[in-house]
Amino acid sequence: LLRSQVGCRLVDAVYVDLSNRQLVSLDNLSVCPKLQTVFADQNEIDAILSNIITCRELWKLDLSSNRIRCLEGLGCFYSLGTINLANNSISWTDLQHLRHVHILDLRLYGNKDLERDPN
């Protein structure tokens, strides 16, 4: 699936659109270390694990409309430009993984646990 979406050698890929592909994980992204932009919205992904750290140049990540509960892998980055985590299952506890990451644009709307917080 990755090979058909990037249009070049996987090792050289900087952009991939995996939107609406019924994916349950992003495990295979580790074969694309130069990725800068990943669109993986409207899938069945429930966790971002530490294997994404191989994508050291990642800057824009759209994971909206998935089932994400675990953000562990994103905590390995120093900075990210845009992360769209709208319409997932993220809680305040899950967000703790991002506390040391510098993020320019973070989108969290549509996460019921976050929206229920009266603060």
N, C-alpha and C positions, 0 to 999 in steps of 0.2 A: 504493500500500500504506500509506504513512504517513497519508494523509488518512483512510482507512477505520479506522485504529487510534486516532487521537487524539480524535475526537468534537468538534472545534472547529476554528477556523482554525489552520493550521500555525504561524503566527507567534505564536499565544497558547498553544500546547500546552506543558504542564509535565510530562506523563507519557506514555510510550508503551511498549507491550508488543509487541515484535517477536520473541518467543520462537518457536522451532521453525518458522521460515519459509523455511529453506534460503537465507538471505542470505549473500552472499560479502563484503559491505562495509557500512559505515555512512555512506557518502558523502552520502546525502540528508539526514542529520540537520542539516546546516548551514541548512536552511530553517526550523528550529525553534529559534530562539535562546534561548527561555525554558525549554527543557527542564531539569528538575531530576532526573527519574528515568527511566532507560532500562533495560528488560529486553530483552536480545538474546541470551539463552542458547540453547543447542542449535541452532546454525546452522553455517555453513561459513566464518565470518569468520577471516581470517588476519592482518589488520593493523589497527591503529588509527592513522590518519594525522592530520596536523595540521588537517584541515578540521573536526574536532570542536571546535576551539577557539572556534568561533562560539557554542557552547552554554556560555556563561560561567557560567550558574547551575547547571550540572550538579553533583549531589551524590551520587546513588546510581546505580551502573552495574553491571549483572550481565551479564558476558560469559562465563560458565561454559560448558563443554562446546562449545567452538568449536575452531579450529585456530590460534589466535593465536600469532604468533612476534614480531611487531613492535608495540611500545608507544609509538612515537615521538610520537603525538598527545597522549597523556596527560601527557607531560612539560611541556606548555604551561600546565598548571593550577597555581595556587598551592596549592589544597587541594581535597580530595574526601572525602566522608564514608565511603562504602562502595564498594569495587571488588571484585567477585567475578571472579577470573581462574582459578578451579579448573578442572581437567581441560582444559588447553590444551597448547601446545607451547612454553612459555616457558622461557628459559634465564636464567642469572645475568646474562649480557650484556644481554639484553632488559630486565631490571629496572633497569639503569643509567638508563634514561629517567625513572624515577620517583624518583630519589634526592633531588630537591629539592622534591618534592610532599609536602605534609602530608596524611597519610591516616589516618583514625580506625580503619577496619576493612578490612584487606587479606586476601583469601582466595586462597591459592596451592596448596592441596593438589591432588594428581593431575597435577602437571606433572612428568613423568618425569625431565627433566634436573635439576630442583631437588631431587627426592627422592633421586637417586643421589649427591648431594654428601655425603661422609662428615662434613662439619662441620655 
